Amino acid sequence: MLDNRLTDIGRLSPRQLRKQGLEWFIEGDNHDYFAPELLGLADREISTFSQAASELYERLLLAARKVGEQELWEAAGIPVNAVEAVDHSLRREWGNHLVGRFDFAGGLDEVPLKMLEFNGDTLSLMPETLSVQPMMLDALPRRERKNARQWNHLRTGLVKGLKQILQRYPNRPATLLLIGLGHEEDWLNLDVIEMAAKQAGFEEVHRAPMEEVIFSEEEGIFLEIEPEEFLRYDFVFKMAPWEFIAYEEPELMRLLTQVIKRDLCVILNPAYSMLLQSKALLPMLHELGIQHPALLKASRSAAAFPGHRYAEKPMYGRTGDNVRLFDGSAQPIAENEGDYGDFPRIYQELAPFNIDSDGDRYQPSVYIASGEACALCFRRQDGLIVDDDAEFVGHYVKA
């Protein structure tokens, strides 16, 4: 039980969040999104999370390269219309992956740390991790706050990664366009990228919803900033996942393929991040001879689990949508509806979670930026599947 690790801090006030432009997170039904406790950790536990995430990231990159070398596109879940872009990206844009987030189970109090998945393309929780966690740390009782700190170097990692990308393309103007799909959460996460980009040396950073962006396979990516006046961008960070573009916007996928092949724009995260995002890569790790103690058994077939104990997940899915859990019978013990039901499934060994006396499960998440593990946060769920209803739980490292 994790109860002895929890320290009460109370709820953050709307006024505190409003000052940071983050009040959206607690509006309406989300009023209790931020947990009123912090989770206490030891240095050695931070080291365990950091080391595991760094090692697993290297293994995922190795698997992605092997997929490209052996042209295992279908097995890796890459649709036909994205193969050209992903293949080119693996060969010509290696090292451009800016940021991703591992979701784990366990890791504390003798519960083994196990990787659930890697959010390798667009991802959430960045403003909560970067900006809200320090506010939660400041709310610790004075006796606990002395010498307490957090493992929270997300901004440093993003700045370092963006600087490296600028150095990789020294002849490109440092103009960056941030593209969202119009959701408020997109813009809040893009705030984090914008802040890091300006610190990294980008001279112009603008943002726009996808429908306002002009994509040209001959000239690149533009915004019309005044009537008949266009600004071309040499770098783009998008909150539209590559798989969304491939499946829902095939003409845009075709255009972006030509844009990156003709070296008209650097798109972040790069197209090969679609491989890192695909849960089809999880069963391939074992098939490719890649192992790690934190990897769960995974397969493209439920028959690989004769005891009928597994998690069934869509190949591309988010926030627990369309996940089903089986624990020994043909009927799921938990399942979520969602928008990803048409994707092929992968099957993954059930993982043990840390729980508290209320039965709530804790899911640690570790960020990778500039190729390194750099920050930690937790989510807490009162059900068996961690989804959009989960609370955000901050942490602190005890002195």
N, C-alpha and C positions, 0 to 999 in steps of 0.2 A: 504494500500500500504506500502511496506517495504522500499521505496526509502530513507526515512530519516534515516534509520538504516545503510545504505551502505556508507562505507568510501573508497575512491579510494586509491589503493596501487600500481597500475601498474602491469604489467606482471612480474612474476619471470623470471630471465634470465636463459638461458640454462646452463651458467657457474655455477650458484648457484646449479642447480639441478644435474649437472654432478659431482660436488664435493661430493654429497651425493649418487651417483650411481642411480639417479632417472630420468635420462634424457629420458628413455623410455616413460614416461607419456606424453611427449610433442612432440614426433616424428610424422612426417607426418601430417595426418589430425587432430591429437590431439594437435596441437600447442596452441590452446586456451582452453585446458582442465581446467587449473587453472584460476579461475575468477580473474579479476583485482580489486576486492573490497573485503573488509571484512564486515561481518554482525555483528552489535553491539547488544549486549544483556545485560540484567540486571541480578543481582544475583538471584532475585526471579524467573526469567524465567529459569535459570539453575536449580534451585531447583525443578521447575515444571517438567522439563524433567527428572531429576534424580529420583524423587519420582515415577513418572508414570512408568518409565522403571523398577525400582526395584520391584514395586508392580505387574506389568504385568509378569515379569519373574517368580515371585513366583506362580502366577496363572497358567502359562504354565507348570511349574514343577508339580503342583498339578494335572493338567489335564493329564499329561504324566503318573503319577503314577496311576491315576484312569483307564486309558486305560489299563495298565498292569494288575491291580487288576481284572478288569472286562473282560479282554481279547477281547477288542474292536479293534483288529488289522486291520481288513478290513475297518472299518469305519474311522480309523485314517490314512489310506493310507499306511500301512506297507505291502509290498508284502510277499507272503508265505515264500519265501526263506530267508527272513530277520527276521522273527518272533522269531526264536530261539535266535539269537544274541541280538535283542532288549530286549527280555524278560530277558535274563541272565544279560544284562547290567543294566537294571532297578533294579534288585535285588542285584547285586554284585559290581557295579561300580558307585553307586549313589554318587554324589559329584565330579565326575571327569570331568564334563563339564567345559571346560576352557574358551572359548570365543564365543560370539555371538553378533549380531547387530540388534537392532530394527530399522525399517524404519517407520516413522510417517508422518502424514500430520498435518498442522496447528501448534498450540502451541504459536503463537505470535499475539499481537494486537487483542485480543478478539476472534480470530479464535480458536475453541476448538481443543485440541490435540487429535488425533485419531491414533491408531495403524493400520498400513497397513499390516505388516508381521514381522516375526522374522527370521533372517538368523541364524539358530541354529547350523549348521554344519560347512562347509567351508565358508569363507566369504572374501570379498575384502575390499578395502579402508583403510587398516591398515597403510601402509607406508605413504599415503597422510595425514591421520589423525595425526599420531605420528610425522612424520619428516617434512612434507611440511607446515602444519599449523603454527608451530613456526617460520618458515622462512617468512610466510606471516605476522605474527604478528610483526616481526622485521621491515617489510616494512611500517608499519603505520607511518603517519606523526608524527613528534616529539611531537606536542601538544596533539595528541591522545594517543601516546604510553605511556606517563607517567602514571604509576600505572595500565596500561591495562594488562590483563592476559587472559588465556584460560582455559576452563574446559577440560583438556587433560591429564588424568592420565592413559592412556592405558598401557604404559610400566609398571607402578607400579602395575596395576591390573594383568597383565600377569605374572609378576615376583612373585607376591603373590600367584596366582593360581598354578604356577608350583612348588613353594616351598611346598605348601600344598599337592600336588600330590606326591612329593618326600617323604614327611613325612608320607604319607599314606602307602608307600611301602618302609619301612626302610631297608629291606634286599635285595633290588634290586640294582644292579650296576646302576649308574646314566649315562647311555648311551642312547642317543636320536638320532633317525633317522628321518629326515624331508623328506617327499616324495611328489614330485610334478608330474604333468602330462606333464611337458615339456614346459608349457607356461611361458613366461617371467614374466607375472603378478603373477604367482604362486611363483616364486623365490623371487620376491620383497616382497610379503606378508610373505614368510617363513623367509626372513631376519629379520623381526620383531620378529618372534617366536624364532629364533636362538639367537638374542641379549638378549631377556628376559631369555631364558633357561640358558645361560652361567652365567647371573647375579644371577639366582635362585640356581645355584650350580650343574648343569649338567656338568660332567667331560669330556665327549666326545659328541660332537654334529656334526653329518655328514648329508649330503644331497644326494639324488639320485633321478633320474626319476623312475617312477613306473616300467618300463621294466627292470631295472637293479636290482630290489629287489627280493630276494629269499624268498618265503613264504612256510613254512613247517608246516603241521598240527601236526607233531610229535615233532618238535624242536623249532619252532618260526620263527622269521623274521631276515634275514641276508643280508649282503653285502659281495661280494667277493672283498676284498681290495687288495689282491695280488693273482697271480695264485695259486689256491688250498689253499688259506688262507682266512678264513671266519671270519667275526665279527658278533656276535649276539647282537641284541638290545633289551633292556628291556622296552624301551618306544619308541613310534612312534607318530609323528604328521603328518597327511596326508592332502593334499589339494584335494584329490579325495573324493567327497561326497559319503556318504553311499548309497544314492539312485542310484547313477551312478554305484557303484559296484554291487548292487543287481540286477539292470536291465540289465546292459551291460556286467558285468563280473561275471556271476553266480558261476563259479568255484572258483574264488577268494573269493566271498561271503562265500562259503562253507568252504574254508580254514581258513578265518579270524574268522568265527564262532567257529571253533575248537580251534584256537589259543587263543581266549579270554576265552572260556569255560575251557580250560586246564591251564589257568593262565600263559601262556607262554610269554605274552607281554601286556603292557598297551597301548591301542590305543586311541589317542586323535584326535578330540573330540570322546567321547565314542559312542557306537552304539545307545544308547537311544536318542542321539541328532537327529537321523533321525525322531523321533516323534516331536521334537521341530521344525525341519525344515519343516515338512509337513503342508501345508496350510489346509489340511483336519482337523487339530486340531482346526482351528478357529471356524467352526460351532459347534464343539463338546463342546466348552467352555460353551455356553448357555445350551446345552443339559445336561451337567454335573452339572449345577447350579452354574457356576463360572461367576461372573460379575465384571465389572470395568467400570467407566465412559469413558475411552478411547477406549473401545472395540466397533467396528462397528458390526452391524448385519451381520451375514454370514450364508450361507446355502449351502447344496449340490444340491439345486434345484432352478432354476431361477423363478419357480412359487411362491417362497416365496416373490417375489418383483412384486406384481401386477401392480405397476406403471411403470415397466420396466426401473427402474433406478438402475444400479448396475455395478460393475466391475466384469468381468469374468476372472478368473485366473486358470492356470494349477496347479494341486495339488503340483507338484514339478516344479518350474520354476525359472528363474533368469533374472536379468537385463531387466525386462519388456517384455521379449519374450512371445509371444502367449497370451498377455493380450488384452482384448476388453472392451471398455467402452460404456455403453448404458445410454441414458438420456431421456427416455420416448417414444422411438419408437423401432421398430423391427430391425432397422439398427444401427450398432455401430457408435458412433461419433468419435471414434479413435480405431485403432487396430494395433498390431504389429505381424509380422511373427516371426518364431523362431523354435527352436529345440525341443520344449516340447508339441507339438500339440497332441501327442498320450496319454497324461496323462488325467485322469478325471479332471473335472473342479469344482471349488468352486465359489460361487457368494457372493459378498460382497457389502454392502452399499457404495455408493459413498461418498468420504470424501472431506470436504472443505480444500483447500490449501491456504497458504499465497502467495500472488502474488505481483509483482512490477508493475510499470507503463508501462512496455513493455509487460505485460501479462505473464511473466515467473513465473513458479511455484517453490516453495522452499520445499524441502523434508528434514527434519531433521533426522539424524541417531544417535542413542545412543548405545554405546558399553556396553556390560556386560562382565566383566572378574572377575574371582574368586568369582562369584555370586553377584557382585555389579556393579551398573552403574558407569562408570568411565570416559567417554569421549564423545565428541559431534562433529559432522561435518554436513555440509549441501551439497545437490546437487541442481542444478538449471536447469530447463528444459523449453525450449520454446514451447513444445508441451504438450498434455494432459497426456501422459504416460512418467514417469521418466524412462529412459533407458540408454543404453551405450553412447548416445550422450550428456548426461547431463554434465554440468560443475561442478567442485568441488569448493565449496565456504567455505572458512574458517570463523571463528567467533572470536570475542573478547568480553570480559566482561568489560563494561565501569566502570571506577573507580567512 
